[in-house]
């Protein structure tokens, strides 16, 4: 069964050392993959290494006319594609080169699944405040895939959802424009 995956990456900074490896992920054979890199910063300077990957066929770059926030930008990414699956990745994570193959195998192996939650490993805390945040459990959603086989939701840093399950549902734009943290490590 051939599947298609739209990778939606909202970004404000377009940090090259995170985005270039994501845009260069191995594409599984027989799977159509399209990347939608969406900048929420109209004044962003696009690094040449990113700009040369944008081909309007498999890699797209759209820049919001003004800062609209992560929810709006993710919604714009959903609307831009038409793949069977939508893979949301944050712009500041490090991913293994076979990430798309892992997701494609999961989708093919469980044709009735609505989605799959990826694991995001946070950097070790180094200060009392970050120790307290981790101890509070408020960051547990990032590692839920490591602890639970099934779960109702996951962090948008690394989650793939069947487009038909998304339907007309969109991210609420009532939340603050800023989103997430920095430098999450996926493995």
C-alpha positions as CSV (number, residue, x, y, z in Angstrom):
1,X,0.0,0.0,0.0
2,X,1.5,3.4,-1.0
3,X,1.1,6.2,1.4
4,X,1.9,9.9,1.4
5,X,3.2,12.0,4.3
6,X,3.2,15.8,4.6
7,X,5.8,17.0,7.0
8,X,4.7,20.3,8.5
9,X,7.4,22.4,10.3
10,X,6.4,25.7,11.7
11,X,9.4,27.9,12.4
12,X,10.3,31.4,13.4
13,X,14.1,31.2,13.3
14,X,14.7,28.7,10.4
15,X,17.8,27.4,12.2
16,X,19.9,25.7,9.6
17,X,21.6,23.0,11.8
18,X,18.2,21.7,12.8
19,X,16.2,22.1,9.5
20,X,18.7,20.9,6.9
21,X,18.9,17.4,8.4
22,X,15.1,17.2,8.7
23,X,14.7,18.3,5.0
24,X,17.3,15.6,4.1
25,X,15.6,12.7,5.9
26,X,15.7,9.4,4.0
27,X,12.6,9.0,2.0
28,X,11.1,5.5,2.2
29,X,10.7,3.8,-1.1
30,X,7.1,3.9,-2.4
31,X,6.2,6.7,0.0
32,X,5.5,10.3,-1.3
33,X,6.9,12.8,1.2
34,X,6.5,16.5,1.0
35,X,7.9,19.0,3.4
36,X,6.1,22.2,4.3
37,X,8.4,24.6,6.0
38,X,6.4,27.6,7.2
39,X,8.1,30.6,8.6
40,X,6.2,32.8,11.1
41,X,8.7,35.6,10.7
42,X,8.2,37.8,7.6
43,X,11.7,39.2,8.2
44,X,13.5,35.9,8.3
45,X,16.8,35.4,6.4
46,X,16.6,32.1,4.7
47,X,20.0,30.3,4.7
48,X,21.3,29.4,1.3
49,X,21.4,25.7,2.3
50,X,17.7,25.7,3.0
51,X,16.8,27.9,0.1
52,X,18.4,25.5,-2.4
53,X,16.3,22.6,-1.1
54,X,13.1,24.4,-1.7
55,X,11.9,23.1,-5.1
56,X,8.1,23.7,-5.0
57,X,7.6,20.0,-5.7
58,X,8.8,18.1,-2.6
59,X,10.0,20.9,-0.4
60,X,7.9,24.1,0.0
61,X,8.7,27.3,2.0
62,X,5.9,29.7,2.9
63,X,6.4,32.9,4.9
64,X,3.6,34.4,6.9
65,X,3.0,38.1,6.1
66,X,3.3,38.9,9.8
67,X,3.8,36.9,13.0
68,X,0.7,34.9,13.3
69,X,1.7,32.3,15.9
70,X,2.4,28.5,15.9
71,X,-1.3,27.5,15.7
72,X,-2.0,29.6,12.7
73,X,1.2,28.4,11.0
74,X,0.5,24.7,11.7
75,X,-3.0,25.2,10.3
76,X,-1.5,26.8,7.2
77,X,0.7,23.7,6.8
78,X,-2.3,21.3,7.1
79,X,-4.1,23.3,4.4
80,X,-1.0,23.3,2.1
81,X,-0.8,19.6,1.7
82,X,-2.9,16.6,0.7
83,X,-1.0,13.6,2.0
84,X,-2.6,10.7,3.8
85,X,-0.7,11.6,6.9
86,X,0.5,14.8,8.5
87,X,3.7,14.7,10.4
88,X,4.2,17.6,12.7
89,X,7.8,18.3,13.7
90,X,9.2,21.2,15.6
91,X,11.9,23.3,14.1
92,X,14.4,22.7,16.9
93,X,14.6,19.0,17.2
94,X,17.2,16.5,16.1
95,X,15.8,13.4,14.4
96,X,17.2,10.1,13.3
97,X,17.7,9.7,9.5
98,X,15.2,6.9,9.3
99,X,12.3,8.8,11.0
100,X,10.1,8.7,7.9
101,X,10.7,5.0,7.4
102,X,9.7,4.3,11.0
103,X,6.5,6.3,10.6
104,X,5.7,4.8,7.2
105,X,6.2,1.2,8.6
106,X,3.9,2.1,11.6
107,X,1.2,3.5,9.2
108,X,1.4,0.4,6.9
109,X,1.5,-2.0,9.9
110,X,-1.6,-0.5,11.5
111,X,-4.0,0.7,8.7
112,X,-6.7,1.6,11.2
113,X,-4.6,3.9,13.4
114,X,-5.5,7.5,13.7
115,X,-2.0,8.6,14.5
116,X,1.4,7.9,16.1
117,X,3.2,9.7,18.8
118,X,7.0,10.1,18.5
119,X,9.4,10.2,21.3
120,X,11.1,13.5,22.1
121,X,14.0,13.4,24.6
122,X,14.6,16.6,26.4
123,X,18.1,17.7,27.3
124,X,19.1,17.0,30.8
125,X,18.2,19.7,33.3
126,X,21.0,21.7,34.5
127,X,19.4,24.2,36.9
128,X,17.1,23.9,39.9
129,X,14.2,25.5,37.9
130,X,14.5,23.0,35.0
131,X,14.9,20.1,37.6
132,X,11.6,21.3,39.2
133,X,9.8,21.5,35.8
134,X,10.8,17.9,35.0
135,X,9.9,16.7,38.5
136,X,6.4,18.3,38.2
137,X,5.5,16.0,35.3
138,X,4.5,18.9,33.1
139,X,7.0,17.8,30.4
140,X,6.0,14.1,30.5
141,X,4.0,14.4,27.2
142,X,7.3,14.6,25.3
143,X,8.4,11.1,26.4
144,X,4.9,9.5,26.6
145,X,5.7,7.3,23.7
146,X,8.5,5.7,25.8
147,X,6.0,4.8,28.6
148,X,2.6,4.1,27.0
149,X,1.7,2.0,24.0
150,X,-1.5,4.0,23.4
151,X,-2.3,7.5,24.4
152,X,-4.9,10.1,23.4
153,X,-2.6,12.9,22.4
154,X,1.1,13.9,22.1
155,X,3.3,16.9,21.7
156,X,3.3,18.6,18.3
157,X,7.1,18.4,18.4
158,X,6.9,14.9,16.8
159,X,3.5,13.4,16.0
160,X,1.9,12.0,12.9
161,X,-1.9,12.0,12.4
162,X,-4.0,10.6,9.6
163,X,-5.4,13.5,7.6
164,X,-8.9,12.0,7.5
165,X,-8.8,12.0,11.3
166,X,-7.9,15.7,11.4
167,X,-10.8,16.5,9.1
168,X,-11.9,20.1,9.7
169,X,-10.3,20.3,13.2
170,X,-7.6,22.9,13.5
171,X,-5.3,24.2,16.1
172,X,-6.9,26.9,18.3
173,X,-5.4,30.3,17.6
174,X,-6.5,31.7,21.0
175,X,-3.2,30.6,22.5
176,X,-0.1,32.8,22.7
177,X,1.7,33.2,19.4
178,X,4.9,31.7,20.8
179,X,5.1,28.0,21.2
180,X,7.3,25.3,22.7
181,X,10.8,25.4,23.9
182,X,14.2,25.1,22.4
183,X,16.5,22.3,21.4
184,X,14.4,19.1,22.0
185,X,16.3,16.0,21.0
186,X,14.3,13.2,19.3
187,X,15.6,9.7,19.1
